[in-house]
Amino acid sequence: MKNILNIAVFGLNLSTLDQIKTQVLLALPSSIQVKWVNLAENKIDLLLVNDVFFNAPGIQKVLNDQRIAYLRLVKKVEHAGRIIGDQLFYPFSDLEHLHEWLSDKLVPEGSMRFALPSIELKKTFVSSSYMPQVEVPLERVMAEIFTPRNGFIQLYDAHGFLALIDTRTERVWVEAGETILFNASLNQTYATAQFVQDITQNKEVHDLRAWLWKVLSQSTALELPNVELKQNFKLDIWPQFERDLKRKEYLKMAACFSCGAKISDVKQFLDLSHDRILNFVSCAVLLQLGRFVDQNEVKFQEDTKQVESGQRHKLRSFIGKLRKKLGL
C-alpha cells in the first residue's frame, strides 16, 4: 500500500471542499498520508471532480495523460454516500461505499485490506485516531450551523462526535451529563437520515443558541474572533443564560448592548475585565445575536461624572424589572 497519496479535488466551493476532504481522510487508514494537490501536479493518484466540470478539456487531458483513478462528484441527497459507476453522490456521512471503492482502487491486489473504525453510539462519529487534522475557521463552522437549508449536521472535533444539530429548528442533541468544550479542531458535516434517527432517540435535546452560548463561553482553549474595545456593538437578540453566578453580570451587559454601545464604555460602566467583556461580544457575534454598528446607532452613553444618578440608576431599574418578569 502506498504511504502517500496525491489527491486533487476540483470544482467545489470551500465549505463542500472541506467536507469532502474530511470524508476521504476518514475512509483511509491512519497510516496513509494524503497530499492535497492541484491539477498541475505531475503525479495524481486520485481526482475528485465536480460532475459539472467533468467534460472540460483540462479535466479530460489530465485523465487521459495520467490514467488516474477518479470520481465524479454529484450533489444528490437521495443517493448520498453511494458510488454508482464513476459517480460519488454527496453530501454524506456514511463512509462504507467510499471506503470500499478506495480499497479496490488504491490498495494493490493481495495487500491487506483496511477496515473502517468501529462506531459506538457513545462516540458516534469515529475513533479519534482516524479524525483528520484539518482546521476550519470557527466563523465558517458557525455560519453552517445557522444556515437553515443545511438541515441536520454533525458537530465533531479531533476526539469524535460532539452533537447533532437541526439547523432549521435550532435544536441540538448531546450526550446526557457530558461536559463539552470546543477546540481548534471543531468542524461539522452532514448527517444521514439513519444517523439522525439513532441520535434523536438517545440524546438530550436543547435550544441551540442557549447550548452554544454555554459551551463557547467556557471553551478557554478556543480562539474566539478578534474584538476591540473601540468598536460599537448592538445586541439584537438576548441570549438565554444559565442560572449561575455569571447570569446577573450577563444580564447587565445584555441590557447595555441592547441599546447599542461602545464596548469600552460598557467595560468601564460595569467595571468588568478586558477578557470578560470581549468574550461576551465575541460569543454574541458568533451566534448571530448582534452586530457591530456605527456611532449613530449607539444609544448608551457612559458619563463617569453622573454614573450613580444617571445611567447606573436606569440600568438598575431595568435589571430590577427584568428580574421580576423572569421570577428571579
C-alpha positions in Angstrom: 0.0 0.0 0.0 1.2 3.5 -0.8 2.0 5.5 2.2 1.4 8.8 0.5 -1.5 9.6 -1.9 -1.7 12.7 -4.1 -5.3 13.6 -4.3 -6.8 16.5 -6.3 -10.3 17.9 -5.8 -11.7 20.3 -8.4 -14.9 22.4 -8.8 -16.3 22.7 -5.3 -16.9 25.6 -3.0 -14.7 25.9 0.1 -17.3 24.6 2.5 -18.1 21.5 0.4 -14.4 21.0 -0.3 -13.6 20.8 3.4 -16.3 18.2 3.9 -15.2 16.0 1.0 -11.6 16.2 2.2 -12.7 15.2 5.7 -14.7 12.1 4.4 -11.8 11.0 2.2 -9.4 11.1 5.2 -11.9 9.3 7.4 -12.2 6.5 4.8 -8.5 5.9 4.7 -6.3 4.2 7.4 -4.3 6.4 9.7 -1.1 5.0 8.2 -1.9 6.7 4.8 -0.7 10.3 4.4 -2.7 12.5 1.9 -1.1 15.3 0.0 -3.8 17.6 -1.5 -2.5 18.8 -4.9 -3.8 20.8 -7.9 -4.3 19.7 -11.5 -0.8 20.8 -12.4 0.8 18.1 -10.3 2.9 15.6 -12.3 1.6 12.6 -10.4 -2.0 12.4 -9.2 -3.3 9.2 -7.6 -7.0 10.3 -7.3 -9.0 13.0 -8.9 -12.4 14.1 -7.4 -14.1 16.5 -9.8 -17.5 18.2 -9.7 -19.6 16.5 -12.4 -20.4 19.9 -13.9 -16.8 20.2 -15.0 -16.0 16.6 -15.9 -16.1 17.1 -19.7 -13.9 20.3 -19.6 -10.9 19.9 -21.8 -8.4 20.5 -19.0 -10.0 17.7 -16.9 -10.1 15.3 -19.8 -6.5 16.0 -20.6 -5.4 15.2 -17.0 -7.4 11.9 -17.1 -6.0 10.9 -20.5 -2.4 11.8 -19.8 -2.1 10.1 -16.4 -4.8 7.4 -16.5 -5.6 8.1 -12.8 -8.4 6.9 -10.6 -11.3 9.4 -10.5 -14.8 10.0 -9.2 -17.4 12.5 -10.5 -19.0 14.3 -7.5 -22.8 14.7 -7.9 -24.9 16.5 -5.4 -28.0 14.3 -4.8 -29.2 13.8 -1.3 -31.4 10.7 -2.0 -28.2 8.8 -3.1 -25.9 10.4 -0.5 -22.7 8.4 0.0 -23.3 5.9 -2.7 -21.0 5.3 -5.7 -22.7 4.3 -8.9 -20.3 3.8 -11.8 -17.9 6.7 -11.6 -20.2 8.9 -9.7 -20.0 9.7 -5.9 -23.1 11.3 -4.5 -22.8 13.9 -1.8 -23.4 15.3 0.9 -22.8 12.2 3.0 -21.5 10.9 6.3 -21.8 7.1 5.7 -18.3 6.1 4.6 -18.9 2.5 3.6 -19.1 2.9 -0.2 -16.2 5.3 -0.4 -14.1 3.1 1.9 -14.7 0.0 -0.3 -14.0 2.0 -3.5 -10.7 3.4 -2.2 -9.8 -0.1 -1.0 -10.3 -1.6 -4.5 -8.7 1.3 -6.5 -5.8 2.3 -4.3 -4.8 -0.8 -2.5 -2.7 -3.3 -4.6 -4.2 -6.7 -5.1 -3.2 -9.1 -2.4 -2.4 -6.4 0.1 -4.2 -6.5 3.5 -7.5 -4.6 3.4 -8.1 -2.0 6.0 -11.3 -1.7 7.9 -13.3 1.3 9.0 -13.0 2.2 12.6 -15.7 0.7 14.8 -18.5 3.2 15.6 -20.0 3.2 19.1 -23.1 5.2 19.9 -21.4 7.0 22.8 -18.8 8.4 20.4 -20.9 8.1 17.3 -18.7 9.6 14.7 -15.3 7.8 14.7 -12.2 6.9 16.7 -10.0 9.9 17.3 -7.1 8.3 15.5 -9.0 8.5 12.3 -10.0 12.1 12.6 -8.3 14.4 10.1 -6.3 17.3 11.5 -8.0 19.9 9.2 -8.7 23.1 11.0 -11.7 25.1 9.7 -12.2 28.7 10.7 -14.7 28.9 13.7 -16.7 31.6 11.9 -17.3 29.2 8.9 -18.5 26.4 11.2 -20.9 28.7 13.0 -22.2 30.1 9.6 -23.0 26.5 8.6 -24.8 25.9 11.9 -27.0 28.9 11.3 -27.9 28.1 7.7 -31.4 26.5 7.8 -31.1 24.8 4.4 -28.3 22.6 5.8 -30.9 20.5 7.8 -29.3 18.1 10.2 -25.5 18.3 10.7 -23.0 16.6 13.0 -20.7 18.7 15.1 -17.3 17.0 15.9 -13.7 17.6 16.7 -10.5 15.6 16.7 -11.8 13.4 19.5 -15.0 12.4 17.9 -18.7 13.2 17.8 -20.0 16.2 19.9 -23.6 16.9 18.9 -26.3 16.6 16.3 -27.9 19.9 15.2 -31.1 20.7 13.4 -30.3 24.0 11.7 -34.0 24.5 10.7 -35.5 24.3 14.2 -32.3 25.4 16.1 -32.2 22.4 18.3 -29.2 20.3 19.4 -28.9 16.7 20.7 -26.0 15.8 23.1 -24.9 13.1 25.4 -26.7 13.4 28.8 -24.4 14.7 31.5 -21.3 15.0 29.3 -19.2 18.2 29.6 -18.4 19.5 26.1 -15.8 22.1 25.3 -14.7 23.3 21.8 -11.2 23.4 20.5 -9.4 24.4 17.3 -10.3 21.1 15.6 -14.1 21.9 15.7 -15.8 21.0 12.4 -19.2 19.9 11.0 -20.6 17.6 8.3 -24.0 16.4 7.1 -25.9 13.7 8.9 -27.8 10.8 7.3 -31.4 10.1 8.0 -30.5 6.9 9.9 -27.9 8.7 11.9 -30.5 11.4 12.9 -33.0 8.7 13.9 -30.5 6.9 16.1 -29.2 10.1 17.8 -32.6 11.8 18.5 -33.8 8.7 20.3 -30.8 8.5 22.7 -29.6 12.0 23.4 -30.9 15.1 25.4 -32.3 17.9 23.3 -31.5 21.6 24.0 -32.1 25.0 22.5 -29.2 25.5 20.1 -28.2 29.1 20.9 -28.5 28.6 24.7 -26.3 25.5 24.5 -23.8 27.1 22.2 -23.5 30.1 24.4 -22.7 28.0 27.4 -20.1 25.9 25.6 -18.5 28.8 23.8 -18.2 31.0 26.9 -16.5 28.1 28.8 -14.2 26.9 26.0 -11.0 28.7 27.1 -8.8 26.7 24.6 -10.8 28.1 21.7 -9.6 31.3 20.0 -12.7 33.5 19.5 -13.0 36.2 16.8 -11.0 39.3 17.5 -12.9 42.1 19.1 -11.6 45.6 20.0 -12.7 47.8 22.9 -13.1 50.8 20.5 -15.8 49.0 18.5 -19.5 49.6 18.9 -21.9 46.7 19.3 -25.6 46.3 19.4 -27.4 43.2 20.7 -30.5 42.3 18.6 -31.5 39.0 20.3 -31.0 38.4 24.0 -29.1 35.1 24.8 -30.6 32.6 27.2 -28.2 32.4 30.2 -27.6 29.6 32.6 -28.8 30.1 36.1 -25.3 30.5 37.6 -23.2 33.2 39.2 -22.5 34.8 35.8 -26.1 35.3 35.0 -26.6 38.7 36.7 -23.4 40.0 35.0 -24.5 38.8 31.6 -27.9 40.4 32.0 -26.3 43.7 32.8 -24.1 43.5 29.7 -27.1 42.5 27.6 -29.0 45.5 28.8 -26.3 47.9 27.9 -25.6 46.4 24.5 -29.3 46.2 23.6 -29.2 50.0 23.4 -26.1 49.9 21.1 -22.9 50.8 22.9 -19.2 51.3 22.6 -17.6 48.3 24.1 -15.1 50.3 26.2 -17.9 52.3 27.7 -19.7 49.2 28.9 -16.5 47.8 30.3 -15.9 50.9 32.3 -19.5 51.3 33.3 -19.8 47.8 34.7 -16.2 47.6 35.9 -15.5 44.4 34.0 -12.2 42.8 33.0 -10.9 43.1 29.4 -11.4 39.4 28.8 -14.9 39.2 30.2 -16.4 41.9 28.1 -14.7 40.8 24.9 -15.7 37.2 25.5 -19.4 38.3 25.8 -19.3 40.3 22.5 -17.4 37.5 20.6 -19.9 34.9 21.6 -22.8 37.1 20.7 -21.3 37.8 17.2 -20.6 34.1 16.6 -24.2 33.2 17.5 -25.6 35.9 15.3 -27.3 37.6 18.2 -26.0 41.1 17.4 -23.8 43.2 15.1 -21.1 45.9 15.1 -22.7 49.3 14.4 -21.7 52.8 13.5 -21.7 55.6 16.1 -25.1 56.8 15.0 -26.7 53.6 16.4 -25.1 54.0 19.8 -27.7 55.0 22.4 -25.8 54.0 25.6 -23.6 56.8 26.7 -21.1 56.4 29.6 -20.8 59.5 31.8 -18.4 58.8 34.6 -19.4 62.0 36.5 -23.1 61.1 36.5 -22.9 57.3 36.8 -24.8 56.9 40.1 -27.6 59.5 39.3 -27.9 58.7 35.6 -27.1 55.6 33.6 -26.5 53.3 36.6 -29.9 54.2 38.1 -31.6 53.4 34.8 -29.7 50.2 34.4 -30.6 49.1 38.0 -34.2 49.9 37.4 -34.2 47.9 34.1 -32.5 44.9 35.7 -35.0 45.1 38.6 -38.0 45.0 36.3 -36.3 42.2 34.3 -35.7 40.1 37.4 -39.3 40.4 38.5 -40.6 39.5 35.0 -38.3 36.4 35.0 -39.3 35.5 38.6 -35.7 35.8 39.9 
